[in-house]
Amino acid sequence: MVAVQKLPPSPVRDEPAVRVWRFVREPFEADTWRRVAYALLAFPLGVVCVPLALTGAPAGRWQRGLVRRFLDGPEPSGSSRGPAHVGSGSTRGPAHVGSGASEGPAHVGSGSSEGPADGMSGSSRGLAHAVLAAPLNLLVLAVTVYGWSLVPMNLGWPLRAGSDYADAWGGPTFAGAWAFHAIVGGIGFLLLMPWLGRVMAAVQLRLAAALLS
């Protein structure tokens, strides 16, 4: 008779706790601040690229470089099969910004492409993206600056508070007003802005994939 050794049961992951931890740590991830950097730089670079593209400068390459630098994952030179990847490797997803080959319908790079904009030069693609993406990039810039500025403004609320707290949110006491501003306006926006930034960066990436292909 063969004795069968029973393996200990695998530990059950606490999925709610994992989700909460991921939500809480998002403001401190490097990818979050790369998206913030892209949100701050995309609009001014686009404005600069408009006149330069008219002179034949490689505006498309510069904008692709910005996308690769700040919206890429931790391994920009590797491959990805996800739906949206910004890098220089190969991908099978629908949106890719890089310099390698692509099997997806939307590829942004300096290599071969089979997208609808094959006949356009790099400067023409750069001009199209700089102009058409400007309203979106301006909106993302404004939301990013305003949303992130609320974090230190509300955590440091006593520095800008007057002497009367009766009409302040969380008043009429000083402690109540500071707690309300710090928790809702400070910590609240600290946790909200990274996820809002994810959504905005995804839209910017799709637009770049469509116009810089």
Residue pairs with C-beta under 8 A, 6 or more apart in sequence:
23 191
23 195
24 191
26 32
26 191
26 194
26 195
27 190
27 191
27 193
27 194
29 194
30 74
31 73
31 74
32 194
32 197
34 69
34 70
34 71
34 72
35 70
35 71
35 194
35 197
35 198
35 200
35 201
36 144
36 148
36 197
37 70
38 66
38 67
38 70
38 71
38 201
38 204
39 137
39 140
39 141
39 143
39 144
39 197
39 200
39 201
39 204
40 141
40 144
40 145
41 66
41 70
42 66
42 133
42 137
42 140
42 141
42 204
43 134
43 137
43 138
43 140
43 141
45 62
45 63
45 66
46 63
46 129
46 130
46 131
46 133
46 134
46 137
47 130
47 134
49 57
49 59
49 62
49 63
49 126
49 127
49 130
50 59
50 127
50 130
50 131
52 59
53 59
53 60
53 123
53 124
53 126
53 127
53 130
54 123
54 127
56 123
57 123
57 126
58 122
58 123
58 126
59 122
59 123
59 126
59 127
59 130
60 122
60 123
60 124
60 125
60 126
60 129
60 212
61 110
61 122
61 126
62 126
63 126
63 129
63 130
63 208
63 212
64 97
64 108
64 109
64 110
64 208
64 212
67 86
67 97
67 108
67 205
67 208
67 212
68 76
68 86
68 87
68 88
68 97
68 98
69 76
71 86
71 97
71 201
71 204
71 205
72 85
72 86
72 87
72 97
73 80
73 85
73 86
73 87
75 87
76 86
76 87
76 88
76 89
77 87
77 88
77 89
78 87
78 89
79 87
79 89
79 90
79 91
80 87
80 89
80 91
80 93
80 96
81 91
81 92
81 93
82 91
82 93
83 93
83 94
83 95
84 93
84 94
84 95
84 96
84 202
84 205
84 206
84 209
85 91
85 93
85 95
85 96
85 97
85 98
86 96
86 97
86 98
86 205
87 96
87 97
87 98
88 98
88 99
88 100
88 109
89 98
89 100
90 100
90 101
90 102
90 103
91 98
91 100
91 102
91 103
91 104
91 107
92 102
92 103
92 104
93 104
94 104
94 105
94 106
94 209
95 104
95 106
95 108
95 205
95 206
95 209
96 102
96 104
96 106
96 107
96 108
96 109
96 209
97 107
97 108
97 109
97 205
97 208
97 209
97 212
98 107
98 108
98 109
98 111
99 109
99 110
99 111
100 109
100 111
101 111
101 112
102 109
102 111
102 113
105 115
106 115
106 206
106 209
106 210
106 213
107 113
107 114
107 115
107 209
107 213
108 208
108 209
108 212
108 213
110 122
113 213
115 213
116 213
117 125
117 128
117 211
117 213
120 128
125 211
125 212
125 213
126 212
128 211
129 207
129 208
129 211
129 212
132 207
132 211
133 204
133 207
133 208
133 211
136 203
136 204
136 207
137 204
140 200
140 204
143 196
143 200
144 193
144 197
144 200
147 189
147 192
147 193
147 196
148 189
148 193
150 185
150 186
150 189
151 185
151 186
151 189
151 190
151 193
152 186
153 160
153 185
153 186
154 181
154 182
154 184
154 185
154 186
154 189
155 181
155 182
155 186
155 187
157 177
157 178
157 181
157 182
157 185
157 186
158 174
158 178
161 168
161 174
161 177
161 178
165 171
165 172
165 173
165 174
165 176
165 177
166 172
168 177
168 181
169 177
169 180
169 181
169 184
170 176
170 177
170 178
170 179
170 180
170 181
171 177
